[in-house]
Structure formats: C-alpha cells, structure tokens
C-alpha cells in the first residue's frame, strides 16, 4: 500500500570516524533517547523503530510536517552531538581527539556530515526497514545478543512483547 502523503523516513546517523562512543560511554545513549522523547512529546516526530549501536543509530520515524524534516534532523544532530561531546569531555579529554574537527567554526565534530534519509513510500518497505533495524545487534562485529528483543537500546522488545522501556516509540501498523 502506497503512503506517499506521509513523511516517514529511514535514517542513519553515523558517529565521526566510526568511534564506538555509545559503547564506551553508555550515558551517551540516554542523550539520544531523551532527544527522541523530547521531539516526540513536542509533536514533531513519531518514532516507529530505532536502534542505537556502538557507532551509529537507525530510525524509522515520521515527521509531522514536510517542511520541518531537515530542520529537525539538523537540530537533533546538533543537540545530541554537543551533549555527547560535553559528556565525553568531562570524563576523558583524551577521547575527544577522536572528534577533532578540521573546520574553523568548531573544535569538535560528533556526527559524520549528512545522514542517509530515505523517504519510505510503501508499507512493505517500512516493515522491511523495521526488521533490518531490529536485526542490527545480531550482525557480524555488532553482534551483542542472540535475540533482537534482548538488545536494550532498541524498539525490538516492544514489537515482540508489547512492552516498551521507551514511551516515545509507537508501533507502525
């Protein structure tokens, strides 16, 4: 079923230099979760699916207004990036070297430039992306659990058990 009129996207945000910051500094995961919760409570987004891996995150999310998509993504990356840099800097200044920026206007750069954002136009593709996201913690060097529902920083448990640790996640149907 086509759903062109909705602004549902599959997005990937990758940490600069593929640094394993979400593994090395577990509190950085909370920054991502708090930001998604804030944007959701503000009515700017609906999060259908997410996973936070050691060096990147994936989302299937819907934007309430098409004209706000790029602005919300920019704010999300700016806010989360600066907060994680601050967290890391307060714990381990040497680790910050991983995020040195070559740009004149900033000392550090957390996220890689740009993001992969794909407008999802068909329900089958959305469900395919949700499965892909939930299986991330089972793949290759990223394998950390035997079942997707056992990976905490993911919406998988909600899709399997209808119980969620994250109030901002809504099931796509």
mmCIF file of the C-alpha atoms, coordinates in Angstrom:
data_MODEL
# 
_entry.id   MODEL 
# 
loop_
_atom_site.group_PDB 
_atom_site.id 
_atom_site.type_symbol 
_atom_site.label_atom_id 
_atom_site.label_alt_id 
_atom_site.label_comp_id 
_atom_site.label_asym_id 
_atom_site.label_entity_id 
_atom_site.label_seq_id 
_atom_site.pdbx_PDB_ins_code 
_atom_site.Cartn_x 
_atom_site.Cartn_y 
_atom_site.Cartn_z 
_atom_site.occupancy 
_atom_site.B_iso_or_equiv 
_atom_site.pdbx_formal_charge 
_atom_site.auth_seq_id 
_atom_site.auth_comp_id 
_atom_site.auth_asym_id 
_atom_site.auth_atom_id 
_atom_site.pdbx_PDB_model_num 
ATOM 1   C CA . UNK A 1 1   ? 0.000  0.000   0.000  1.00 0.00 ? 1   UNK A CA 1 
ATOM 2   C CA . UNK A 1 2   ? 1.398  3.385   -1.028 1.00 0.00 ? 2   UNK A CA 1 
ATOM 3   C CA . UNK A 1 3   ? 1.597  6.051   1.662  1.00 0.00 ? 3   UNK A CA 1 
ATOM 4   C CA . UNK A 1 4   ? 3.142  8.961   -0.256 1.00 0.00 ? 4   UNK A CA 1 
ATOM 5   C CA . UNK A 1 5   ? 1.219  11.584  1.691  1.00 0.00 ? 5   UNK A CA 1 
ATOM 6   C CA . UNK A 1 6   ? 3.044  10.707  4.922  1.00 0.00 ? 6   UNK A CA 1 
ATOM 7   C CA . UNK A 1 7   ? 6.583  11.793  5.768  1.00 0.00 ? 7   UNK A CA 1 
ATOM 8   C CA . UNK A 1 8   ? 8.030  8.525   7.050  1.00 0.00 ? 8   UNK A CA 1 
ATOM 9   C CA . UNK A 1 9   ? 11.795 8.150   6.761  1.00 0.00 ? 9   UNK A CA 1 
ATOM 10  C CA . UNK A 1 10  ? 14.502 5.595   7.358  1.00 0.00 ? 10  UNK A CA 1 
ATOM 11  C CA . UNK A 1 11  ? 17.523 7.486   8.715  1.00 0.00 ? 11  UNK A CA 1 
ATOM 12  C CA . UNK A 1 12  ? 21.035 6.502   9.679  1.00 0.00 ? 12  UNK A CA 1 
ATOM 13  C CA . UNK A 1 13  ? 23.356 8.750   11.667 1.00 0.00 ? 13  UNK A CA 1 
ATOM 14  C CA . UNK A 1 14  ? 26.984 7.689   11.941 1.00 0.00 ? 14  UNK A CA 1 
ATOM 15  C CA . UNK A 1 15  ? 29.480 8.846   14.536 1.00 0.00 ? 15  UNK A CA 1 
ATOM 16  C CA . UNK A 1 16  ? 32.545 10.631  13.159 1.00 0.00 ? 16  UNK A CA 1 
ATOM 17  C CA . UNK A 1 17  ? 35.376 8.164   12.462 1.00 0.00 ? 17  UNK A CA 1 
ATOM 18  C CA . UNK A 1 18  ? 33.067 5.277   13.455 1.00 0.00 ? 18  UNK A CA 1 
ATOM 19  C CA . UNK A 1 19  ? 34.060 5.797   17.102 1.00 0.00 ? 19  UNK A CA 1 
ATOM 20  C CA . UNK A 1 20  ? 32.317 3.369   19.489 1.00 0.00 ? 20  UNK A CA 1 
ATOM 21  C CA . UNK A 1 21  ? 31.116 6.141   21.786 1.00 0.00 ? 21  UNK A CA 1 
ATOM 22  C CA . UNK A 1 22  ? 27.725 4.602   22.602 1.00 0.00 ? 22  UNK A CA 1 
ATOM 23  C CA . UNK A 1 23  ? 29.519 1.513   23.901 1.00 0.00 ? 23  UNK A CA 1 
ATOM 24  C CA . UNK A 1 24  ? 32.401 3.332   25.592 1.00 0.00 ? 24  UNK A CA 1 
ATOM 25  C CA . UNK A 1 25  ? 30.164 5.943   27.253 1.00 0.00 ? 25  UNK A CA 1 
ATOM 26  C CA . UNK A 1 26  ? 26.784 4.290   27.960 1.00 0.00 ? 26  UNK A CA 1 
ATOM 27  C CA . UNK A 1 27  ? 25.284 7.563   29.257 1.00 0.00 ? 27  UNK A CA 1 
ATOM 28  C CA . UNK A 1 28  ? 25.541 8.894   25.695 1.00 0.00 ? 28  UNK A CA 1 
ATOM 29  C CA . UNK A 1 29  ? 22.682 6.525   24.781 1.00 0.00 ? 29  UNK A CA 1 
ATOM 30  C CA . UNK A 1 30  ? 20.470 8.440   27.217 1.00 0.00 ? 30  UNK A CA 1 
ATOM 31  C CA . UNK A 1 31  ? 21.157 11.665  25.324 1.00 0.00 ? 31  UNK A CA 1 
ATOM 32  C CA . UNK A 1 32  ? 19.785 10.108  22.140 1.00 0.00 ? 32  UNK A CA 1 
ATOM 33  C CA . UNK A 1 33  ? 16.756 8.698   23.963 1.00 0.00 ? 33  UNK A CA 1 
ATOM 34  C CA . UNK A 1 34  ? 15.988 11.992  25.716 1.00 0.00 ? 34  UNK A CA 1 
ATOM 35  C CA . UNK A 1 35  ? 16.178 13.875  22.437 1.00 0.00 ? 35  UNK A CA 1 
ATOM 36  C CA . UNK A 1 36  ? 13.811 11.459  20.677 1.00 0.00 ? 36  UNK A CA 1 
ATOM 37  C CA . UNK A 1 37  ? 11.447 11.657  23.644 1.00 0.00 ? 37  UNK A CA 1 
ATOM 38  C CA . UNK A 1 38  ? 11.511 15.476  23.570 1.00 0.00 ? 38  UNK A CA 1 
ATOM 39  C CA . UNK A 1 39  ? 10.835 15.684  19.822 1.00 0.00 ? 39  UNK A CA 1 
ATOM 40  C CA . UNK A 1 40  ? 8.036  13.144  20.194 1.00 0.00 ? 40  UNK A CA 1 
ATOM 41  C CA . UNK A 1 41  ? 6.399  14.944  23.127 1.00 0.00 ? 41  UNK A CA 1 
ATOM 42  C CA . UNK A 1 42  ? 6.612  18.201  21.155 1.00 0.00 ? 42  UNK A CA 1 
ATOM 43  C CA . UNK A 1 43  ? 4.619  16.607  18.337 1.00 0.00 ? 43  UNK A CA 1 
ATOM 44  C CA . UNK A 1 44  ? 7.427  16.980  15.802 1.00 0.00 ? 44  UNK A CA 1 
ATOM 45  C CA . UNK A 1 45  ? 8.080  13.287  15.183 1.00 0.00 ? 45  UNK A CA 1 
ATOM 46  C CA . UNK A 1 46  ? 6.677  9.817   15.693 1.00 0.00 ? 46  UNK A CA 1 
ATOM 47  C CA . UNK A 1 47  ? 9.322  7.144   16.258 1.00 0.00 ? 47  UNK A CA 1 
ATOM 48  C CA . UNK A 1 48  ? 8.268  3.761   14.916 1.00 0.00 ? 48  UNK A CA 1 
ATOM 49  C CA . UNK A 1 49  ? 11.578 1.998   15.290 1.00 0.00 ? 49  UNK A CA 1 
ATOM 50  C CA . UNK A 1 50  ? 15.119 2.676   16.454 1.00 0.00 ? 50  UNK A CA 1 
ATOM 51  C CA . UNK A 1 51  ? 18.392 1.069   17.428 1.00 0.00 ? 51  UNK A CA 1 
ATOM 52  C CA . UNK A 1 52  ? 21.463 2.683   18.948 1.00 0.00 ? 52  UNK A CA 1 
ATOM 53  C CA . UNK A 1 53  ? 24.568 0.718   18.005 1.00 0.00 ? 53  UNK A CA 1 
ATOM 54  C CA . UNK A 1 54  ? 28.093 1.419   19.247 1.00 0.00 ? 54  UNK A CA 1 
ATOM 55  C CA . UNK A 1 55  ? 28.871 3.920   16.466 1.00 0.00 ? 55  UNK A CA 1 
ATOM 56  C CA . UNK A 1 56  ? 25.637 4.682   14.644 1.00 0.00 ? 56  UNK A CA 1 
ATOM 57  C CA . UNK A 1 57  ? 21.882 4.836   15.032 1.00 0.00 ? 57  UNK A CA 1 
ATOM 58  C CA . UNK A 1 58  ? 19.000 3.845   12.763 1.00 0.00 ? 58  UNK A CA 1 
ATOM 59  C CA . UNK A 1 59  ? 15.467 5.201   12.896 1.00 0.00 ? 59  UNK A CA 1 
ATOM 60  C CA . UNK A 1 60  ? 12.159 4.769   11.165 1.00 0.00 ? 60  UNK A CA 1 
ATOM 61  C CA . UNK A 1 61  ? 10.363 7.960   12.077 1.00 0.00 ? 61  UNK A CA 1 
ATOM 62  C CA . UNK A 1 62  ? 7.617  10.169  10.803 1.00 0.00 ? 62  UNK A CA 1 
ATOM 63  C CA . UNK A 1 63  ? 7.758  13.931  10.613 1.00 0.00 ? 63  UNK A CA 1 
ATOM 64  C CA . UNK A 1 64  ? 4.562  15.829  11.275 1.00 0.00 ? 64  UNK A CA 1 
ATOM 65  C CA . UNK A 1 65  ? 5.321  18.483  8.635  1.00 0.00 ? 65  UNK A CA 1 
ATOM 66  C CA . UNK A 1 66  ? 7.351  18.001  5.472  1.00 0.00 ? 66  UNK A CA 1 
ATOM 67  C CA . UNK A 1 67  ? 8.895  21.459  5.691  1.00 0.00 ? 67  UNK A CA 1 
ATOM 68  C CA . UNK A 1 68  ? 10.418 20.651  9.114  1.00 0.00 ? 68  UNK A CA 1 
ATOM 69  C CA . UNK A 1 69  ? 12.284 17.441  8.206  1.00 0.00 ? 69  UNK A CA 1 
ATOM 70  C CA . UNK A 1 70  ? 15.730 18.880  7.514  1.00 0.00 ? 70  UNK A CA 1 
ATOM 71  C CA . UNK A 1 71  ? 15.463 21.376  10.366 1.00 0.00 ? 71  UNK A CA 1 
ATOM 72  C CA . UNK A 1 72  ? 14.530 18.647  12.872 1.00 0.00 ? 72  UNK A CA 1 
ATOM 73  C CA . UNK A 1 73  ? 17.383 16.435  11.683 1.00 0.00 ? 73  UNK A CA 1 
ATOM 74  C CA . UNK A 1 74  ? 19.814 19.365  11.954 1.00 0.00 ? 74  UNK A CA 1 
ATOM 75  C CA . UNK A 1 75  ? 18.624 20.204  15.478 1.00 0.00 ? 75  UNK A CA 1 
ATOM 76  C CA . UNK A 1 76  ? 18.697 16.558  16.541 1.00 0.00 ? 76  UNK A CA 1 
ATOM 77  C CA . UNK A 1 77  ? 22.274 16.109  15.335 1.00 0.00 ? 77  UNK A CA 1 
ATOM 78  C CA . UNK A 1 78  ? 23.442 19.432  16.746 1.00 0.00 ? 78  UNK A CA 1 
ATOM 79  C CA . UNK A 1 79  ? 21.866 18.915  20.166 1.00 0.00 ? 79  UNK A CA 1 
ATOM 80  C CA . UNK A 1 80  ? 22.884 15.280  20.611 1.00 0.00 ? 80  UNK A CA 1 
ATOM 81  C CA . UNK A 1 81  ? 26.364 15.845  19.206 1.00 0.00 ? 81  UNK A CA 1 
ATOM 82  C CA . UNK A 1 82  ? 27.165 18.767  21.505 1.00 0.00 ? 82  UNK A CA 1 
ATOM 83  C CA . UNK A 1 83  ? 25.767 16.968  24.555 1.00 0.00 ? 83  UNK A CA 1 
ATOM 84  C CA . UNK A 1 84  ? 27.749 13.786  23.872 1.00 0.00 ? 84  UNK A CA 1 
ATOM 85  C CA . UNK A 1 85  ? 30.936 15.812  23.278 1.00 0.00 ? 85  UNK A CA 1 
ATOM 86  C CA . UNK A 1 86  ? 30.368 17.553  26.623 1.00 0.00 ? 86  UNK A CA 1 
ATOM 87  C CA . UNK A 1 87  ? 29.750 14.215  28.381 1.00 0.00 ? 87  UNK A CA 1 
ATOM 88  C CA . UNK A 1 88  ? 32.864 12.620  26.884 1.00 0.00 ? 88  UNK A CA 1 
ATOM 89  C CA . UNK A 1 89  ? 34.992 15.690  27.600 1.00 0.00 ? 89  UNK A CA 1 
ATOM 90  C CA . UNK A 1 90  ? 34.027 15.681  31.255 1.00 0.00 ? 90  UNK A CA 1 
ATOM 91  C CA . UNK A 1 91  ? 35.031 12.023  31.569 1.00 0.00 ? 91  UNK A CA 1 
ATOM 92  C CA . UNK A 1 92  ? 38.012 11.609  29.232 1.00 0.00 ? 92  UNK A CA 1 
ATOM 93  C CA . UNK A 1 93  ? 39.557 14.600  27.436 1.00 0.00 ? 93  UNK A CA 1 
ATOM 94  C CA . UNK A 1 94  ? 41.923 12.362  25.507 1.00 0.00 ? 94  UNK A CA 1 
ATOM 95  C CA . UNK A 1 95  ? 38.963 10.507  23.962 1.00 0.00 ? 95  UNK A CA 1 
ATOM 96  C CA . UNK A 1 96  ? 37.788 13.823  22.471 1.00 0.00 ? 96  UNK A CA 1 
ATOM 97  C CA . UNK A 1 97  ? 40.669 13.669  20.000 1.00 0.00 ? 97  UNK A CA 1 
ATOM 98  C CA . UNK A 1 98  ? 38.509 11.202  18.053 1.00 0.00 ? 98  UNK A CA 1 
ATOM 99  C CA . UNK A 1 99  ? 36.167 14.074  17.253 1.00 0.00 ? 99  UNK A CA 1 
ATOM 100 C CA . UNK A 1 100 ? 38.635 16.817  16.292 1.00 0.00 ? 100 UNK A CA 1 
ATOM 101 C CA . UNK A 1 101 ? 37.189 18.985  13.546 1.00 0.00 ? 101 UNK A CA 1 
ATOM 102 C CA . UNK A 1 102 ? 39.172 20.471  10.704 1.00 0.00 ? 102 UNK A CA 1 
ATOM 103 C CA . UNK A 1 103 ? 36.648 23.268  10.345 1.00 0.00 ? 103 UNK A CA 1 
ATOM 104 C CA . UNK A 1 104 ? 37.389 26.747  11.650 1.00 0.00 ? 104 UNK A CA 1 
ATOM 105 C CA . UNK A 1 105 ? 33.962 27.240  13.217 1.00 0.00 ? 105 UNK A CA 1 
ATOM 106 C CA . UNK A 1 106 ? 34.135 24.300  15.650 1.00 0.00 ? 106 UNK A CA 1 
ATOM 107 C CA . UNK A 1 107 ? 36.643 22.349  17.671 1.00 0.00 ? 107 UNK A CA 1 
ATOM 108 C CA . UNK A 1 108 ? 34.812 19.012  17.569 1.00 0.00 ? 108 UNK A CA 1 
ATOM 109 C CA . UNK A 1 109 ? 32.506 17.217  15.191 1.00 0.00 ? 109 UNK A CA 1 
ATOM 110 C CA . UNK A 1 110 ? 30.463 14.314  16.550 1.00 0.00 ? 110 UNK A CA 1 
ATOM 111 C CA . UNK A 1 111 ? 28.301 13.110  13.660 1.00 0.00 ? 111 UNK A CA 1 
ATOM 112 C CA . UNK A 1 112 ? 29.529 12.453  10.139 1.00 0.00 ? 112 UNK A CA 1 
ATOM 113 C CA . UNK A 1 113 ? 28.395 15.069  7.651  1.00 0.00 ? 113 UNK A CA 1 
ATOM 114 C CA . UNK A 1 114 ? 24.952 14.385  6.290  1.00 0.00 ? 114 UNK A CA 1 
ATOM 115 C CA . UNK A 1 115 ? 22.842 11.380  7.026  1.00 0.00 ? 115 UNK A CA 1 
ATOM 116 C CA . UNK A 1 116 ? 21.160 8.720   4.994  1.00 0.00 ? 116 UNK A CA 1 
ATOM 117 C CA . UNK A 1 117 ? 17.493 9.655   4.947  1.00 0.00 ? 117 UNK A CA 1 
ATOM 118 C CA . UNK A 1 118 ? 15.136 7.722   2.704  1.00 0.00 ? 118 UNK A CA 1 
ATOM 119 C CA . UNK A 1 119 ? 11.502 8.608   2.268  1.00 0.00 ? 119 UNK A CA 1 
ATOM 120 C CA . UNK A 1 120 ? 9.538  5.388   2.702  1.00 0.00 ? 120 UNK A CA 1 
ATOM 121 C CA . UNK A 1 121 ? 6.552  5.272   0.402  1.00 0.00 ? 121 UNK A CA 1 
ATOM 122 C CA . UNK A 1 122 ? 5.237  1.749   0.875  1.00 0.00 ? 122 UNK A CA 1 
ATOM 123 C CA . UNK A 1 123 ? 4.169  -0.179  3.982  1.00 0.00 ? 123 UNK A CA 1 
ATOM 124 C CA . UNK A 1 124 ? 6.098  -3.294  2.916  1.00 0.00 ? 124 UNK A CA 1 
ATOM 125 C CA . UNK A 1 125 ? 9.326  -1.282  2.750  1.00 0.00 ? 125 UNK A CA 1 
ATOM 126 C CA . UNK A 1 126 ? 8.668  0.204   6.192  1.00 0.00 ? 126 UNK A CA 1 
ATOM 127 C CA . UNK A 1 127 ? 8.260  -3.261  7.702  1.00 0.00 ? 127 UNK A CA 1 
ATOM 128 C CA . UNK A 1 128 ? 11.412 -4.386  5.870  1.00 0.00 ? 128 UNK A CA 1 
ATOM 129 C CA . UNK A 1 129 ? 13.385 -1.490  7.401  1.00 0.00 ? 129 UNK A CA 1 
ATOM 130 C CA . UNK A 1 130 ? 11.981 -2.211  10.864 1.00 0.00 ? 130 UNK A CA 1 
ATOM 131 C CA . UNK A 1 131 ? 13.196 -5.830  10.587 1.00 0.00 ? 131 UNK A CA 1 
ATOM 132 C CA . UNK A 1 132 ? 16.586 -4.648  9.339  1.00 0.00 ? 132 UNK A CA 1 
ATOM 133 C CA . UNK A 1 133 ? 16.962 -2.219  12.262 1.00 0.00 ? 133 UNK A CA 1 
ATOM 134 C CA . UNK A 1 134 ? 15.931 -4.771  14.854 1.00 0.00 ? 134 UNK A CA 1 
ATOM 135 C CA . UNK A 1 135 ? 18.408 -7.329  13.490 1.00 0.00 ? 135 UNK A CA 1 
ATOM 136 C CA . UNK A 1 136 ? 21.385 -4.933  13.704 1.00 0.00 ? 136 UNK A CA 1 
ATOM 137 C CA . UNK A 1 137 ? 22.559 -6.227  17.123 1.00 0.00 ? 137 UNK A CA 1 
ATOM 138 C CA . UNK A 1 138 ? 22.776 -9.745  15.652 1.00 0.00 ? 138 UNK A CA 1 
ATOM 139 C CA . UNK A 1 139 ? 25.100 -8.967  12.746 1.00 0.00 ? 139 UNK A CA 1 
ATOM 140 C CA . UNK A 1 140 ? 28.836 -9.521  12.347 1.00 0.00 ? 140 UNK A CA 1 
ATOM 141 C CA . UNK A 1 141 ? 31.056 -7.422  14.606 1.00 0.00 ? 141 UNK A CA 1 
ATOM 142 C CA . UNK A 1 142 ? 27.954 -5.754  16.021 1.00 0.00 ? 142 UNK A CA 1 
ATOM 143 C CA . UNK A 1 143 ? 26.572 -8.994  17.465 1.00 0.00 ? 143 UNK A CA 1 
ATOM 144 C CA . UNK A 1 144 ? 25.836 -8.449  21.142 1.00 0.00 ? 144 UNK A CA 1 
ATOM 145 C CA . UNK A 1 145 ? 22.686 -10.556 21.711 1.00 0.00 ? 145 UNK A CA 1 
ATOM 146 C CA . UNK A 1 146 ? 21.084 -13.722 20.391 1.00 0.00 ? 146 UNK A CA 1 
ATOM 147 C CA . UNK A 1 147 ? 17.606 -12.244 20.072 1.00 0.00 ? 147 UNK A CA 1 
ATOM 148 C CA . UNK A 1 148 ? 16.746 -8.700  18.925 1.00 0.00 ? 148 UNK A CA 1 
ATOM 149 C CA . UNK A 1 149 ? 14.315 -8.236  21.824 1.00 0.00 ? 149 UNK A CA 1 
ATOM 150 C CA . UNK A 1 150 ? 17.209 -8.649  24.274 1.00 0.00 ? 150 UNK A CA 1 
ATOM 151 C CA . UNK A 1 151 ? 19.072 -5.582  22.997 1.00 0.00 ? 151 UNK A CA 1 
ATOM 152 C CA . UNK A 1 152 ? 18.099 -2.753  25.320 1.00 0.00 ? 152 UNK A CA 1 
ATOM 153 C CA . UNK A 1 153 ? 18.729 0.292   23.084 1.00 0.00 ? 153 UNK A CA 1 
ATOM 154 C CA . UNK A 1 154 ? 16.171 -0.759  20.513 1.00 0.00 ? 154 UNK A CA 1 
ATOM 155 C CA . UNK A 1 155 ? 12.446 -0.815  19.910 1.00 0.00 ? 155 UNK A CA 1 
ATOM 156 C CA . UNK A 1 156 ? 12.524 -4.551  19.163 1.00 0.00 ? 156 UNK A CA 1 
ATOM 157 C CA . UNK A 1 157 ? 11.245 -5.655  22.576 1.00 0.00 ? 157 UNK A CA 1 
ATOM 158 C CA . UNK A 1 158 ? 8.146  -3.508  22.056 1.00 0.00 ? 158 UNK A CA 1 
ATOM 159 C CA . UNK A 1 159 ? 7.346  -5.166  18.720 1.00 0.00 ? 159 UNK A CA 1 
ATOM 160 C CA . UNK A 1 160 ? 7.707  -8.647  20.251 1.00 0.00 ? 160 UNK A CA 1 
ATOM 161 C CA . UNK A 1 161 ? 6.180  -8.224  23.724 1.00 0.00 ? 161 UNK A CA 1 
ATOM 162 C CA . UNK A 1 162 ? 4.090  -5.014  23.510 1.00 0.00 ? 162 UNK A CA 1 
ATOM 163 C CA . UNK A 1 163 ? 6.123  -3.765  26.480 1.00 0.00 ? 163 UNK A CA 1 
ATOM 164 C CA . UNK A 1 164 ? 8.460  -0.829  25.999 1.00 0.00 ? 164 UNK A CA 1 
ATOM 165 C CA . UNK A 1 165 ? 11.063 0.918   28.071 1.00 0.00 ? 165 UNK A CA 1 
ATOM 166 C CA . UNK A 1 166 ? 10.629 3.937   25.778 1.00 0.00 ? 166 UNK A CA 1 
ATOM 167 C CA . UNK A 1 167 ? 7.369  5.875   25.845 1.00 0.00 ? 167 UNK A CA 1 
ATOM 168 C CA . UNK A 1 168 ? 8.145  7.697   22.599 1.00 0.00 ? 168 UNK A CA 1 
ATOM 169 C CA . UNK A 1 169 ? 8.002  4.542   20.432 1.00 0.00 ? 169 UNK A CA 1 
ATOM 170 C CA . UNK A 1 170 ? 4.770  3.781   18.572 1.00 0.00 ? 170 UNK A CA 1 
ATOM 171 C CA . UNK A 1 171 ? 4.155  0.601   16.606 1.00 0.00 ? 171 UNK A CA 1 
ATOM 172 C CA . UNK A 1 172 ? 3.809  1.082   12.903 1.00 0.00 ? 172 UNK A CA 1 
ATOM 173 C CA . UNK A 1 173 ? 0.675  -0.506  11.505 1.00 0.00 ? 173 UNK A CA 1 
# 
